Amino acid sequence: MIGRNDPCHCGSGKKYKKCHGKNADGNVQQLITDELNRIERSFIQEVNPAANPQINQRYQKFFAELGKVFPDFLINAINIETFVYIDEAAHWQEYIAKEAESNMRSQVKEIIENWQNPRFILAHVESYDAQQITILDLVNNETYQIAGTAEGNTPGEWIFGIALPDSRQGENGLLVKSSSLFIPKTDEPAKDEILTLLKSGVTDSFELYKTFAHSALATPEGEEEIPVAAETAKVEEAPVAKEAQPASEELSYNDEVIAAVNKYVAEFNLDATTFLTKLNDFLSTEAVKAKKPETVAASAILAAQATDNLPEGGLSKVKDVAEYYEVSSSSLAKYRKQITEFLEN
């Protein structure tokens, strides 16, 4: 019988109590998911988007085109993920090949060995529930399954984004990245334009995503914006046209806070869709005017960690988060408390 302090039988190199033993009476799938999340998070940290000049230059280009139709955090996710998984995928392919050679659970190895070639997918939503969404790829006419939403529904007719094979969802399972979009029925022109591009072999990320700006210009005024998709689906919804400030105008104080938080969650590859929505609500309803927006951003990160609104994976100590944002640790207490109380209510 294997002891709790013995090396785990799976070959991970961890003690049994820290590996399979940790979940002996629970859901092994959660351990697999945790390991896959770690692999992706480590890759993003290795890329270090905040210090990558190519990624920063690309962001300006994406923002100039999409700033009127998408929020900053979604544009940032689109920019980073299209760069690392599609346009400059060699680094990702080398990383996955190296990871697949290391000691890990066989289920994890089987999944990531199929992650070498991420691709764009445009698919019609065929059926859905809280566990799974069935989609029909409009390019190859294949049927796939992705994770369902917590509400058991979808806010769109089609889904577009980067996809990876994911056997956790079944033989034809897919994992869609956080920059993926649910496209509502009212934005069918964008769907049609993307489909034409994909069928003609276009894979340039900017050319594909800027179709949403084209569609927004043609959307009648007064059209309501559809809510953001559920966090569990790990996708965002493609909003219809909305009023926005010109890309050249300076960001508001609240936008600077959101941008600073989004930089952090993108760098550490954290799923923060719901948290960013709550933070937007907080900034819209509470009077917060710290001298530096980074002070509020650092406080928000710590408050989100304390209330389980952010997954593990980033910096956990007050000192480290403060240093990341180049602010004083002592300046965070007031805003951290204020944001924590808001998130708990």
C-alpha positions, 0 to 999 in steps of 0.5 A: 500500500502506498504511503501518503509521503511516498512518491506518487505512482503517476510519476509526477515527482510529487508526494502521493498526498500532494498528488493523486492522494489529495483527491483520492476521494474526490474528482480526479478531473479537477486535478487534471484541470488544475494541471492544464491550467498550470501549464497554460499559466506558466507559458504566459508567464514565460512569454511575459506579455507586459514586457514584450514589445511586439505584443504592446505594439499589436495592442495599439493596432487592435485598440484603434480598430476595436476600441469602439466595440470591445472593452479594454480587457477583451481587446487585451485578451484577443491581442495576447492570445492571437499572438501566442497561439496563432500568429507566432505559434512556434514558441507555444509548439516548442513549449508544449513539446517540452511539457509533453516529455516531462513527468505528468499524468497520462490524461494530461499528457494525452490532452496537451499532445493535441495542443500543438496547433490551435486554430480559429473556429466559427461554429453555430450553437446547436444545443446547450445546457449547464454541462456542455454546448454542442456546436457545428463548425461552419467551415468543416461541418464537424460537430464538437462539444465545449464546456457549458455555461453556469446558467445553462444557456448562451448569449449568442447564435454562433461562437468564434475564437481560438480552439484546442482539442479537449478530450475532457468534453468527449471525443470531439471536445474543444477548449475555447480560449478566453478571447472567444466570442459568442456572436448574437443573431443581430451581428450576422453580417460579422459572422458572414464576413468571418466565414468568407475569410476562413473559407478562403484560408485567411488566418490573420488575426487582425483581419478576422477580428476587425470584421466586428468593427465593420459590423458595428458601423452598420448596426442601427442606433439604439440596439441593446448590448447583450450581456457578457457570457458566463465565466464558466464558458470562458468566452466573451460575447461580441457586443453590438455597436455602442458609443465609445470615446475615440481611441486617441482620447486619454483614458478615464481614471476608472479605465486606467484602473481596469487597464492596470488590473487587466494587465495583471490578469493577462500576464498571469493568465487568470480567468477574471471575466466575472471579477472585472465585471464586478470591479466595473460596477464598484468603480461606477458606484463608489467614490474612489480617487487614490492618487495613482490608479495602480493603488486601486488596481493592486487593492482590487487584486488582493480583495479579489484573491481574499474573496475567491473572485480570482483563481490561484496563480498570481502573486499572493503577498501584499508586498509582492502585489504592491511591488508589481504595481510600484506602489506602497504596501501601506497605501492599499489597506483602505481600498482593499477593505472597501473593495472586499466589502463590495465583493462580499455583498 
